[in-house]
Amino acid sequence: MQELPSSGAPAPCPTPFNLAAHVLAGAERHADRIALQIVGLSGAQRWSHGRLAAAVRGVGTGLLALGLVPGDRVLLRLGNSLAFPLAYLGCIAAGLVPVPTSAQLTPPEVARLCATIAPALVIASDGMALPDPAPCPVLAESDLTAMEGLAPCAWAMGDPDRLAYMVFTSGTTGTPRAVMHAHRAAWARRMMHRGWMGLTAQDRVLHPGAFNWTYTLGVGLLDPWSVGATALIPAPGLEPAHLPLLLKRYDATIFAAAPGVYRQMLRAPVPPLPRLRHGLSAGEALPQAVRAAWGAATGTPIHEAFGLSECSTFLSGSPDRPAPPGSTGFAQPGRRVAVLDPRGAPVPAGSPGVLAVHRSDPGLFLGYFDAPEETAARFRGDWFLTGDTVTMDPDGAVRYLGRDDDMMNAGGYRVSPVEVEEAMLRCAGISECAAAEVAVRADARVIACFYTSVAPLDQTALARHATEMLARYKQPRLYVRLPALPRGANNKLRRAVLRQEWESAHGPA
């Protein structure tokens, strides 16, 4: 039976509860300890836990003074500045519902999001794309930060199951959907602290991602603050090449990033990092070649995690229980997961199926905003279907095969794009690659390998490498060199875009 036995239910979330109050509770225990350093090549801006909590509650007061009432939705159009966490936590502290968005969105894209959630307010940095006309009042970033010194708002306490915030995800359809999360989501993150991050109050966590991405927001800011640790955030304008120096200069003990960032950092020598204990990776599958190269360069492991917008991260390796080679890791303590067939029944050990999370997981979303039928369609009984194809070993280790819609079919065999990409990344000259199934004729589809490289590569050499590394039915039949691979705002590889663009230009008429 491919359901991992429960390791014990997590401690219930306290009630009444407020996500922001939980995250910032450390201010009462160690107000003077550094909570945040915005780090640059020439210095750092520092905020203590006490100052941060006071600023957040001041922002809460200021937002309520504008006439907003608890439950109002607030769209965040902010970059990687301190204003982002102040706005996000300030909204939640006061009972408002923040909705982070990518800074890369265009005015028409923002207009569609506004039409979906009907915000009562937009908070925006200068120059940030907005619809014209705006659908509601717009608060400038400078006016938000001016609220920091106001008297603190009271924490809006209540049922931990009530709505706290929303994030947009494109899911498998490409249509943005508003994912609703409860206040208890912050309490559920405690399962990650030991089951993935190895996080303690003494840690200094550096994460270079965009704040609107739940990976960065959670691991880079909220998790360190909730235990009294220090978050290190690179100053705007820095490149991946600068990160090793920042890790060394600011004594980072944990580094968190997407696989693509690790890959870019490894293009140059990495200096000794004596304080670094380990790295964390999420967002997409971590190639084994990148994991090995990082270990060789730094002497530290990378612990990978798997999650999604609807449930953050719930599978991972950890310092206490490293993932077996080739696997993502194990269900974190307190989680309950299963691998199911299309009917919703558990599959045998080692057989591919859809990864599912039990609806009792405290980190699972409340549903898609204003879409109860779509929410219900993601469940089979008590199981939430992630849409990701995996296998589970007898010991519970989960091996990721790909998104269900990314899985390829070659001669009747289902082939994981991740497996093909892992093999082709070992070919000399390839910088990055992505595998996708494309139609070359109306009645014929093949596996294509899209790749980037410094110089064009010999097609025969690529095919020879594939022959040495992969079974025949897994080998690409098409090799396409590109200047860059398409990625979303959070650096996630978009295989569907590769498939669609190639077929539009070269596919059957």
C-alpha positions in Angstrom: 0.0 0.0 0.0 1.5 3.3 -1.1 0.4 5.5 1.7 3.2 6.5 4.1 2.2 5.6 7.6 1.5 8.7 9.7 4.4 9.8 11.9 2.0 11.3 14.4 -0.3 14.2 14.0 1.3 17.7 14.3 0.5 19.7 17.4 -2.8 21.5 16.9 -2.7 25.2 16.0 -3.4 27.4 19.0 -6.7 29.4 19.0 -7.2 32.3 18.7 -4.4 32.8 16.3 -2.9 35.4 13.9 -0.2 34.5 11.4 1.7 37.8 11.8 1.6 37.6 15.6 3.1 34.1 15.4 5.8 35.1 13.0 6.8 38.1 15.1 6.4 36.6 18.6 10.2 36.5 18.9 10.2 40.3 19.4 9.0 39.7 22.9 11.8 37.3 23.7 14.7 39.0 22.0 13.7 42.4 20.8 17.3 43.6 20.2 18.5 40.6 18.2 18.9 41.2 14.4 15.9 40.0 12.4 16.8 41.3 9.0 20.0 42.4 7.2 19.7 43.7 3.6 23.2 42.8 2.5 25.3 44.4 -0.2 28.9 44.4 -1.3 29.7 47.5 0.7 27.5 47.2 3.8 24.2 46.1 5.3 21.0 47.7 6.6 19.9 46.1 9.9 16.5 45.7 11.6 16.0 44.2 15.0 13.1 41.9 15.8 11.6 44.6 18.1 11.8 47.3 15.4 10.4 45.0 12.8 7.3 44.0 14.9 6.7 47.7 15.8 6.9 48.7 12.1 4.5 45.9 11.0 1.9 46.9 13.6 2.3 50.6 12.7 1.5 49.7 9.1 -1.5 47.8 10.3 -2.8 50.9 12.1 -2.2 53.0 9.0 -4.0 50.7 6.6 -7.1 50.5 8.9 -7.0 54.3 9.1 -7.6 54.4 5.3 -11.0 52.9 5.9 -10.1 49.3 5.2 -12.0 46.7 7.2 -11.0 43.1 8.1 -11.4 40.8 5.2 -10.6 43.4 2.6 -8.2 42.2 -0.1 -5.0 44.2 -0.7 -3.0 43.6 -3.9 0.8 44.0 -3.4 2.7 45.4 -6.4 6.1 45.7 -4.6 9.6 44.7 -5.4 12.3 43.2 -3.1 12.3 46.0 -0.6 11.5 46.1 3.1 8.1 47.5 2.2 7.1 44.0 1.0 7.2 42.1 4.3 5.9 45.2 6.1 2.8 45.4 3.8 2.3 41.6 3.9 2.5 41.2 7.6 0.9 44.6 8.4 -2.2 43.5 6.4 -2.4 40.2 8.2 -1.8 41.8 11.7 -4.8 44.0 11.1 -7.1 41.3 9.6 -6.7 42.3 6.0 -5.9 39.8 3.2 -2.7 40.5 1.3 -2.3 39.1 -2.2 1.4 39.2 -3.4 2.1 39.4 -7.1 5.1 39.2 -9.3 6.9 42.4 -10.1 7.3 41.2 -13.7 3.5 41.3 -14.5 2.3 43.6 -17.3 -0.7 46.0 -16.9 -3.1 43.7 -18.7 -2.0 40.8 -16.4 -2.5 42.9 -13.3 -5.9 43.9 -14.6 -7.0 40.3 -14.9 -5.9 39.5 -11.3 -7.8 42.5 -10.0 -10.9 41.4 -11.9 -10.6 38.0 -10.1 -10.2 39.2 -6.5 -11.6 42.8 -6.6 -9.0 44.3 -4.2 -10.0 47.2 -1.9 -6.5 48.7 -2.2 -3.3 48.3 -4.3 0.1 49.0 -2.7 2.7 49.8 -5.4 6.3 50.8 -5.8 7.2 53.6 -8.1 7.2 52.4 -11.7 5.4 49.1 -11.0 3.0 48.1 -13.8 -0.7 48.9 -12.9 -3.9 48.9 -14.9 -5.1 52.2 -16.3 -7.4 53.1 -14.8 -6.7 51.4 -11.5 -9.8 49.5 -10.2 -9.3 50.8 -6.6 -7.2 53.3 -4.6 -3.4 52.9 -5.0 -1.1 53.5 -2.0 2.5 54.4 -2.8 5.4 52.5 -1.2 6.6 55.7 0.4 3.3 56.4 2.0 3.3 52.8 3.3 6.7 53.1 4.9 5.7 56.4 6.5 3.2 54.3 8.6 6.0 52.5 10.4 6.1 54.9 13.3 2.3 54.9 14.0 0.9 53.4 17.2 0.7 49.6 17.0 -2.5 48.0 15.9 -4.1 45.3 18.0 -3.5 41.8 16.6 -6.6 40.6 14.8 -6.9 37.2 16.5 -9.4 34.6 15.5 -10.0 31.1 14.1 -6.8 29.7 12.7 -8.9 28.3 9.8 -9.9 31.7 8.5 -8.5 33.3 5.4 -5.1 35.0 5.9 -3.6 35.6 2.5 -3.8 34.6 -1.2 -1.2 33.8 -3.8 -1.7 33.4 -7.6 -0.7 30.2 -9.3 -1.0 29.2 -13.0 -1.2 25.5 -12.1 -1.5 23.2 -15.1 -3.9 25.3 -17.1 -1.9 28.5 -17.5 -4.8 30.5 -16.1 -3.9 32.4 -12.9 -5.9 31.1 -9.9 -6.1 32.7 -6.5 -5.1 30.2 -3.8 -6.5 30.9 -0.4 -4.4 30.1 2.7 -5.5 30.1 6.3 -3.6 31.7 9.3 -2.7 28.1 10.4 -0.3 27.9 7.4 2.4 29.6 9.5 1.9 27.1 12.3 2.2 24.2 9.8 5.6 25.5 8.6 7.0 24.3 12.0 7.1 20.8 10.4 9.6 22.1 7.9 12.0 23.6 10.4 13.2 20.1 11.6 12.0 18.0 8.6 13.8 20.1 6.0 15.6 23.2 7.0 17.3 22.3 10.3 16.5 25.8 11.4 17.5 27.2 14.8 17.4 30.6 16.5 21.1 30.9 15.9 20.9 30.6 12.1 21.5 33.2 9.5 19.5 32.4 6.4 20.3 33.9 3.0 17.7 33.6 0.2 18.0 35.6 -3.0 14.5 35.0 -4.5 11.7 37.3 -5.2 9.6 38.1 -2.1 6.3 37.4 -3.9 7.3 33.8 -4.3 6.1 31.8 -1.3 9.4 29.9 -1.2 11.3 33.1 -0.6 8.7 34.7 1.6 8.4 31.6 3.8 12.0 30.2 4.0 13.8 33.5 3.5 11.8 35.7 5.9 8.9 34.2 7.9 10.6 31.0 9.1 13.8 32.7 10.4 11.7 35.4 12.2 9.4 32.9 13.8 12.3 31.2 15.6 14.2 34.4 16.3 16.9 33.8 13.6 18.3 36.3 11.1 17.2 36.7 7.5 19.8 37.9 5.0 18.4 39.4 1.9 20.6 40.6 -1.0 20.3 44.2 -1.9 18.6 45.1 -5.2 20.8 44.8 -8.3 23.1 42.0 -7.2 23.7 39.1 -9.5 24.1 35.3 -8.7 27.9 35.8 -9.1 27.9 38.0 -6.0 26.1 35.5 -3.8 29.2 33.4 -2.7 30.9 36.6 -1.4 27.7 37.6 0.5 27.5 34.1 2.0 31.1 34.4 3.2 31.0 38.1 4.3 27.8 37.9 6.3 28.4 34.4 7.9 25.4 32.7 6.4 24.7 29.3 7.9 21.9 28.3 5.6 21.5 29.2 1.9 18.2 28.7 0.1 17.7 29.1 -3.7 16.2 27.5 -6.8 18.3 25.0 -8.7 19.0 27.6 -11.5 20.7 29.9 -9.0 23.0 27.2 -7.7 23.9 26.4 -11.3 24.7 30.0 -12.1 26.8 30.4 -8.9 28.9 27.4 -9.8 30.1 28.9 -13.1 32.8 30.6 -11.1 35.0 29.4 -8.2 33.2 29.5 -4.8 35.3 30.8 -1.9 35.5 28.8 1.4 32.3 29.2 3.4 33.3 28.0 6.9 30.0 29.0 8.5 27.7 27.5 6.0 26.0 24.2 7.2 23.9 23.3 4.2 21.9 24.6 1.3 18.2 24.3 0.6 16.5 23.9 -2.8 12.9 24.0 -4.0 10.9 25.3 -7.0 11.9 22.5 -9.4 13.8 19.2 -9.4 17.4 19.6 -8.4 19.7 18.0 -11.0 22.1 15.5 -9.4 25.0 17.1 -11.2 24.3 20.4 -9.5 24.0 18.8 -6.1 27.4 17.0 -6.6 29.1 20.2 -7.9 27.9 22.2 -5.0 29.1 19.6 -2.6 32.5 19.5 -4.2 32.8 23.3 -4.2 31.6 24.0 -0.6 31.8 20.7 1.3 28.1 21.1 2.3 25.0 19.2 1.2 21.8 20.6 -0.5 18.6 19.4 1.0 15.8 19.4 -1.6 12.1 19.9 -0.9 9.0 19.5 -2.9 5.9 21.6 -2.5 3.3 23.6 -4.3 1.3 26.8 -4.0 -1.5 24.9 -2.4 0.6 23.3 0.4 4.1 24.9 0.4 6.8 22.2 1.0 6.0 18.9 2.6 8.5 16.4 1.1 12.2 16.9 1.8 15.6 15.6 2.8 17.0 17.1 6.0 20.1 17.2 8.1 18.5 14.5 10.3 17.5 12.3 7.4 19.2 13.0 4.1 17.3 12.0 1.0 18.5 8.8 -0.8 20.3 9.5 -4.1 17.8 10.3 -6.9 14.9 11.0 -4.5 13.3 14.2 -3.3 13.1 12.9 0.2 10.5 11.9 2.8 7.2 13.2 4.1 8.1 15.6 6.9 7.2 14.5 10.4 3.5 15.1 10.9 2.6 14.9 7.2 0.4 12.3 5.6 1.0 11.6 1.9 0.1 8.8 -0.6 0.7 7.8 -4.2 -2.6 7.1 -6.0 -3.8 5.7 -9.3 -6.4 7.5 -11.5 -9.2 6.0 -9.4 -7.8 7.3 -6.1 -6.5 4.0 -4.9 -2.9 3.5 -3.6 -0.4 2.0 -6.1 2.2 -0.6 -5.2 5.6 0.4 -4.0 7.8 1.6 -6.9 4.9 2.1 -9.3 4.2 5.6 -10.7 1.2 7.5 -9.5 -0.1 10.9 -8.5 1.3 12.3 -5.3 -1.5 13.3 -2.8 -1.7 15.1 0.5 -4.3 14.3 3.1 -6.9 17.0 3.6 -6.0 17.1 7.4 -2.6 18.7 6.7 -2.6 22.1 8.5 -0.6 23.6 5.6 -3.1 22.7 2.9 -5.0 25.5 1.3 -8.6 26.5 1.9 -9.4 26.4 -1.8 -9.3 28.4 -5.0 -11.0 31.8 -4.6 -14.6 31.9 -5.9 -14.1 28.4 -7.5 -15.6 25.7 -5.3 -16.1 23.3 -8.3 -12.4 23.6 -9.3 -11.4 23.1 -5.7 -13.5 20.0 -5.4 -12.0 18.6 -8.6 -8.5 18.5 -7.0 -9.7 16.0 -4.3 -10.3 12.3 -4.4 -12.1 11.6 -1.1 -9.8 12.9 1.6 -6.8 13.3 -0.7 -5.7 16.4 -2.5 -4.1 15.5 -5.8 -1.0 17.5 -6.6 -0.9 16.7 -10.3 2.7 15.4 -9.9 3.8 11.9 -10.9 6.1 10.2 -8.4 7.1 6.8 -7.1 7.5 5.8 -3.5 10.2 3.4 -2.2 9.3 0.9 0.5 11.1 3.1 3.1 8.9 6.1 2.1 11.4 8.0 -0.1 9.6 9.8 -2.9 11.1 10.0 -6.4 9.8 12.8 -8.5 9.0 12.1 -12.2 7.4 15.3 -13.3 4.2 17.2 -13.6 1.5 15.0 -14.9 1.0 17.3 -17.9 4.8 17.3 -18.5 5.1 13.5 -18.6 6.1 12.3 -22.1 4.9 9.2 -23.9 7.5 7.5 -26.1 6.3 4.3 -27.9 3.7 3.7 -25.2 6.2 4.2 -22.3 5.7 7.1 -19.9 9.0 9.0 -19.7 9.9 11.6 -17.1 11.4 14.8 -18.5 13.5 15.1 -15.3 15.2 11.8 -16.1 16.1 12.9 -19.6 17.3 16.3 -18.4 19.5 14.7 -15.7 21.2 12.6 -18.4 21.7 15.3 -21.0 23.1 17.8 -18.4 26.1 15.5 -18.2 26.9 16.1 -21.8 29.9 18.4 -22.2 29.0 21.8 -23.4 25.3 21.9 -22.3 24.6 24.6 -19.8 20.9 24.0 -19.2 18.4 21.8 -20.9 14.7 20.8 -20.9 12.9 17.8 -22.4 9.5 18.0 -23.9 7.4 15.8 -26.2 6.6 17.6 -29.5 4.5 16.8 -32.5 6.7 16.5 -35.7 3.8 15.2 -37.8 0.1 14.8 -37.3 0.7 11.2 -36.4 4.1 11.4 -34.8 5.5 12.8 -31.6 9.1 12.6 -30.4 11.1 13.6 -27.3 13.0 16.9 -27.9 15.9 18.2 -25.9 16.0 22.0 -25.8 19.4 23.3 -24.5 21.6 26.3 -24.0 25.4 26.3 -24.6 28.2 28.7 -25.1 28.7 27.4 -28.7 26.7 25.2 -31.0 27.1 21.5 -30.3 27.4 18.7 -32.7 24.2 16.8 -33.2 25.9 13.5 -33.6 27.8 13.9 -30.3 24.6 14.8 -28.5 22.8 11.7 -29.9 25.9 9.5 -29.0 25.8 10.8 -25.4 22.0 10.1 -25.2 22.7 6.5 -26.4 25.2 6.0 -23.7 23.0 7.4 -20.9 19.4 6.5 -21.7 17.3 3.6 -22.9 16.4 4.0 -26.6 12.8 4.9 -25.9 14.0 7.7 -23.6 16.5 9.2 -26.0 15.7 12.6 -27.6 15.1 12.5 -31.4 15.4 16.2 -31.7 18.0 18.7 -30.3 17.2 22.4 -30.3 19.7 25.0 -29.2 18.1 28.2 -27.7 19.6 31.4 -26.3 17.6 30.8 -23.0 15.0 28.4 -21.6 11.6 29.9 -20.8 11.1 30.4 -17.1 8.3 31.8 -15.0 8.5 34.8 -12.7 9.8 32.4 -9.9 12.4 30.8 -12.2 10.4 27.6 -12.8 11.0 25.9 -16.1 8.1 26.2 -18.4 8.2 23.0 -20.6 4.8 23.6 -22.0 6.0 26.9 -23.5 8.8 25.1 -25.2 6.4 22.6 -26.7 3.9 25.2 -27.8 6.5 27.5 -29.4 8.3 24.8 -31.2 5.1 23.3 -32.6 3.9 26.7 -33.7 7.0 27.2 -35.7 7.8 23.6 -36.9 5.0 21.3 -36.0 2.4 19.7 -38.3 0.1 22.1 -40.2 
